[in-house]
Amino acid sequence: MKLSTKFNELKDRNEAALLSYVCAGDPDIESTPEIVDALIKGGADIIELGLPFSDPVADGPTIQEASERALKAGMNPDRYFELVASLDVDVPLVCMTYYNLVFQRGLDSFVEDCVNSGISGLIIPDLPAEESEDLAKACSNKDIDLIFLITPVTTDDRIKMILEKCSGFVYIVSRLGVTGARSDVTDATAQILSRVKTDVPKAVGFGISNGDQASRVVSAGADGVIVGSAFVDIIASGENVNQRLEELAKDIKDGCRKK
């Protein structure tokens, strides 16, 4: 399913999207399909599946440790695409990974594998928009969305340039730093949302961990909320994982329904 199709469906229902991140292969490859199913059952509208990399520079300790567990469990690009292709889901799938893995596989080959496994979009946090021309062309040729990040310190000129290249949705980083759950949603979130003027859906990530925070972000103008570390923490605990993932997804999805 195209990302634009899902966002349009949700807009018609006056809802923001819940984009749920998990690292594929964490804690093991066999568990990932059940984890994805639990998130969707709880209300996740889009699943962001991390392809683990040994040096995930945009991620905090929670997701770094998830990447380490997945790599130790044997996850690699070949097994990643096999896993994704095996998922029986009716929501869009997004791959988040780092450029070294894309480059080593070959841009066209990586994008082709995304298409063949059912992936709708790519997030490559260490690929600057200014250097994305080759990958953007490969994605455009296969109708895959290439998603870029905008942070509170991104200049207005650079925001304009990013928006010209971005499709699917634009990833709004709510605060400076790396990924990780936080107890508050800063005023910077509302400020950056107001600066990003586009018809492309705006999804906010970095720090959202409950329904109240999601509701505040949506009230500030977000079309979607991205939650990763809060889910990964549950997976790392090993306790009632699928039930707790479903319950947390339900709570956050309730916050995505516009009042």
Salt bridges, closest charged atoms under 4 A:
GLU9 OE1 - LYS6 NZ 3.52
GLU15 OE2 - ARG13 NE 3.51
GLU15 OE1 - LYS253 NZ 3.01
GLU15 OE2 - ARG257 NE 3.71
ASP26 OD1 - ARG69 NE 2.64
ASP45 OD2 - LYS253 NZ 2.69
ASP78 OD1 - ARG105 NH2 2.74
GLU112 OE1 - LYS142 NZ 2.90
ASP113 OD2 - ARG105 NE 2.61
GLU130 OE2 - ARG158 NE 2.59
ASP143 OD1 - LYS2 NZ 3.25
ASP145 OD2 - LYS2 NZ 3.66
ASP156 OD1 - ARG195 NH2 2.86
ASP254 OD2 - LYS250 NZ 3.63
ASP254 OD1 - ARG257 NH1 2.71
